Amino acid sequence: MVKVANLIAAFILLALASSSVTAYDPSPLQDFCVAIDDANSAVLVNGKLCKNPSLATPDDFSYSGLDVPGNTSNQLGARVNIISADLMPGLNTLGVSLARIDLAPNGGLNPPHYHPRGSEVLLVLEGTLYAGFVTSNPDHRLFTKILKPGDLFVFPFGLIHFQLNIGKTPAVAIAALTSQNPGVNTGSKCNLWSQLASLS
C-alpha cells in the first residue's frame, strides 16, 4: 500500500511540476469590441463590455492628446499618460495600449516598475534617456542603453525596467505595450538604485 501511495504522490508531484499556466490577452472573437460602460446595451466579450457594432463611430477608434506634455512638476520629475480602452474604447480586445512618458531635465525618472501582463517597446521622441531592465533570478543582470530621438528599446515581458532623463532638456517617449491592460507594479528587491547612483 505504501508503494502505491508513493507512486501516486510522485505522479501528482510530476504533474504539478510539468504543468504551466500562461495568461495573455485572448484573441478577439469579432472585428472589434468598442468598450462601453452601459451593461444594458452591451455584449460582454473577453474584456470590457462591447458596444453594439452598428453603433460604433470613428471617434471610438481615435484619441487626441498625445501631443500634450505631461506635468513633470513632482518628486520624480515624471508623468506617464496611459492610453487604454478607458480613453480609447476601440482598443478593447485588441491586445495593445500606449503611453506618453514625459521626464524633466537632469534626472526625471520613471522609476523601476514592471508590467505583469505585457512587454513594452519604447520610442524616444525628444531628449536623452538612460533606460534599462533587470533580468530575473538568478542573475539579475542589468541591460542598459543611452537612447536619443528615434531610438527604440524593448522591455521584455514582466521584467523590471526604468527610464531616466540624463539630458539637460525635457524628454518625451512613447511606449507601446502588448496588452490592453498591461498593469504596472513599482518597487523591487533588485539592487537597481545603487547601480543608477553610479551614474552621478
BELBELUR-V210862 format. One record per residue. N is the residue number from 0. RES is the residue in one letter. PHI is phi in whole degrees, 0 to 359 (* if undefined). PSI is psi in whole degrees, -180 to 180 (none if undefined). NEAR is the number of other ideal C-beta (glycine too) atoms within 10 Angstrom. Layout:
<<N,RES,PHI,PSI,NEAR> <N,RES,PHI,PSI,NEAR>>
//
This chain:
<<0,M,*,-37,5> <1,V,296,-38,6> <2,K,297,-42,7> <3,V,296,-44,8> <4,A,297,-42,9> <5,N,296,-40,10> <6,L,296,-44,10> <7,I,296,-44,10> <8,A,298,-42,10> <9,A,295,-41,10> <10,F,297,-45,10> <11,I,297,-44,10> <12,L,298,-43,10> <13,L,296,-43,10> <14,A,297,-43,9> <15,L,293,-39,8> <16,A,290,-31,8> <17,S,266,-7,7> <18,S,277,152,7> <19,S,221,154,5> <20,V,235,131,4> <21,T,236,147,4> <22,A,232,135,8> <23,Y,200,172,11> <24,D,286,122,19> <25,P,292,159,11> <26,S,294,145,9> <27,P,297,150,16> <28,L,261,-3,10> <29,Q,210,179,10> <30,D,303,-44,8> <31,F,202,165,17> <32,C,216,84,27> <33,V,295,125,24> <34,A,295,143,22> <35,I,213,150,20> <36,D,264,-15,11> <37,D,276,105,8> <38,A,294,-23,9> <39,N,285,-24,6> <40,S,240,39,12> <41,A,219,166,18> <42,V,237,135,13> <43,L,268,119,10> <44,V,221,126,15> <45,N,13,66,15> <46,G,153,-132,19> <47,K,277,174,22> <48,L,296,146,18> <49,C,258,134,24> <50,K,291,147,23> <51,N,305,123,11> <52,P,305,-30,12> <53,S,289,-14,5> <54,L,261,-1,11> <55,A,292,147,18> <56,T,231,164,11> <57,P,303,-30,7> <58,D,297,-26,12> <59,D,294,-21,17> <60,F,250,14,14> <61,S,225,160,9> <62,Y,213,135,13> <63,S,244,133,8> <64,G,144,-8,10> <65,L,293,-15,13> <66,D,275,-7,7> <67,V,272,120,10> <68,P,297,142,12> <69,G,279,152,18> <70,N,282,113,11> <71,T,259,15,18> <72,S,278,71,8> <73,N,213,178,11> <74,Q,302,-36,6> <75,L,270,-14,14> <76,G,67,39,20> <77,A,215,152,22> <78,R,214,128,18> <79,V,244,120,17> <80,N,253,114,16> <81,I,266,131,16> <82,I,252,107,19> <83,S,234,-170,20> <84,A,298,-19,20> <85,D,293,-36,15> <86,L,261,-28,14> <87,M,228,87,22> <88,P,306,-28,23> <89,G,293,-13,20> <90,L,286,-17,26> <91,N,306,132,26> <92,T,69,4,23> <93,L,272,-10,18> <94,G,77,22,20> <95,V,221,155,16> <96,S,207,167,25> <97,L,229,162,17> <98,A,213,143,21> <99,R,258,130,20> <100,I,244,120,25> <101,D,250,132,23> <102,L,231,131,29> <103,A,293,156,21> <104,P,299,157,16> <105,N,55,51,11> <106,G,118,7,15> <107,G,303,131,24> <108,L,231,125,17> <109,N,269,102,26> <110,P,296,164,16> <111,P,307,129,20> <112,H,203,171,17> <113,Y,214,159,23> <114,H,250,111,23> <115,P,290,-14,13> <116,R,235,21,17> <117,G,188,158,23> <118,S,267,168,16> <119,E,223,137,22> <120,V,244,124,13> <121,L,253,130,22> <122,L,244,120,16> <123,V,276,127,22> <124,L,260,-40,14> <125,E,218,149,17> <126,G,87,-175,23> <127,T,234,119,19> <128,L,248,144,28> <129,Y,256,115,17> <130,A,231,153,22> <131,G,187,176,24> <132,F,217,162,20> <133,V,245,131,21> <134,T,287,167,14> <135,S,279,-176,12> <136,N,305,151,5> <137,P,267,-8,6> <138,D,280,-40,8> <139,H,52,46,15> <140,R,286,142,10> <141,L,259,120,15> <142,F,253,118,15> <143,T,228,161,17> <144,K,203,144,11> <145,I,272,125,14> <146,L,246,140,22> <147,K,238,171,12> <148,P,309,132,14> <149,G,94,-11,8> <150,D,277,147,16> <151,L,245,151,12> <152,F,215,138,21> <153,V,253,133,12> <154,F,251,110,24> <155,P,299,157,13> <156,F,314,123,16> <157,G,73,5,16> <158,L,266,146,16> <159,I,292,132,24> <160,H,213,171,23> <161,F,203,166,23> <162,Q,222,135,27> <163,L,230,127,23> <164,N,280,112,29> <165,I,259,6,19> <166,G,266,174,19> <167,K,265,5,9> <168,T,234,162,12> <169,P,301,150,17> <170,A,243,144,28> <171,V,226,135,21> <172,A,220,154,26> <173,I,246,131,15> <174,A,249,130,22> <175,A,254,130,15> <176,L,242,146,25> <177,T,270,37,17> <178,S,203,146,21> <179,Q,288,-18,23> <180,N,215,77,20> <181,P,289,-17,24> <182,G,69,163,13> <183,V,211,132,14> <184,N,234,130,12> <185,T,255,162,11> <186,G,84,156,10> <187,S,196,171,16> <188,K,261,6,7> <189,C,283,165,15> <190,N,266,38,11> <191,L,292,-39,19> <192,W,301,-42,11> <193,S,292,-33,8> <194,Q,289,-36,14> <195,L,292,-35,18> <196,A,298,-25,8> <197,S,290,-11,6> <198,L,288,-28,10> <199,S,274,none,6>>
//
